[in-house]
Amino acid sequence: MTEFQRAIYAVVKQIPKGKTLTYKEVAQQAGRPKAFRAVGNILNKNYDPSIPCHRVVRSDGKTGGYNRGKEEKVRKLKEERAVHGVLHGVQDGEGPSISHLE
């Protein structure tokens, strides 16, 4: 495992239940602000339940990917009350949009 991977996992482990960070915010906090796509690729390979990858979302409000399926990601976020409102239809094949609780 690389130092960057360890940094990403450490940041994501700190996201509290009911909160989210964007891939860009995780990249910034891990010390590589332009590496937001790398963050997504690294998290997609994670199956450790102690690292809550589902709490990392896209900057445009869409959920982004999840290695257990986008529907499962949305379900987990709703269960944690990290999202509210109506899920919008799939846009541009990118998955449903979400609104964050403030």
C-alpha positions in Angstrom: 0.0 0.0 0.0 1.3 3.4 -0.9 1.7 6.4 1.5 -1.0 8.2 -0.5 -3.4 5.3 -0.1 -2.8 5.2 3.6 -3.4 9.0 3.7 -6.7 8.6 1.8 -7.9 5.8 4.1 -7.0 7.9 7.2 -9.0 10.9 5.9 -12.0 8.8 5.0 -12.0 6.9 8.4 -12.5 10.3 10.0 -15.7 11.2 8.2 -18.4 11.0 10.8 -21.7 9.2 10.3 -24.2 11.6 8.7 -21.5 13.6 6.9 -19.8 13.5 3.5 -16.7 14.8 1.9 -16.1 15.2 -1.9 -13.4 13.2 -3.7 -11.6 16.6 -4.1 -11.8 17.4 -0.4 -10.3 14.0 0.4 -7.5 14.5 -2.1 -6.8 17.9 -0.5 -6.8 16.6 3.0 -4.5 13.7 1.9 -2.0 16.2 0.5 -2.6 15.9 -3.2 -5.3 18.4 -4.2 -5.4 17.5 -7.9 -5.6 13.8 -7.3 -9.4 13.5 -6.9 -9.7 10.9 -9.6 -7.0 8.8 -8.0 -9.0 9.0 -4.7 -12.0 7.5 -6.5 -9.9 4.7 -8.0 -8.3 3.9 -4.7 -11.6 3.9 -2.8 -13.2 1.7 -5.5 -10.8 -1.1 -4.5 -11.5 -0.9 -0.8 -13.6 -3.6 0.9 -12.6 -2.8 4.5 -15.9 -1.9 6.3 -14.0 0.3 8.7 -13.3 2.7 5.9 -16.7 4.3 5.0 -16.1 5.0 1.3 -19.8 5.6 0.8 -19.4 8.9 2.6 -17.3 10.3 -0.3 -19.3 12.0 -3.1 -18.8 14.0 -6.2 -18.5 17.8 -6.1 -21.5 18.3 -8.4 -23.8 16.6 -5.8 -24.0 13.2 -7.6 -23.2 10.2 -5.6 -20.3 8.9 -7.6 -19.3 5.3 -7.8 -19.3 2.6 -5.1 -17.9 -0.9 -5.4 -21.1 -2.3 -3.9 -23.3 -0.5 -6.3 -24.7 3.1 -6.4 -28.0 2.0 -5.0 -26.3 0.6 -1.9 -24.3 3.8 -1.5 -27.5 5.9 -1.6 -29.2 3.5 0.8 -26.3 3.8 3.3 -26.3 7.6 3.0 -30.0 7.8 3.5 -29.8 5.4 6.5 -27.2 7.7 8.0 -29.3 10.7 7.2 -26.4 12.2 5.2 -28.8 12.9 2.3 -32.3 14.2 2.2 -34.9 15.2 -0.3 -35.9 13.5 -3.5 -33.3 11.5 -5.5 -33.3 12.8 -9.0 -33.3 10.6 -12.1 -30.1 9.3 -13.6 -28.4 12.2 -15.5 -25.8 11.5 -18.2 -25.4 8.0 -16.9 -23.6 9.3 -13.8 -26.1 8.1 -11.2 -28.6 9.9 -9.0 -28.1 13.3 -7.6 -28.2 13.9 -3.9 -28.6 16.9 -1.5 -26.5 17.1 1.6 -27.8 18.0 5.1 -26.1 21.2 6.3 
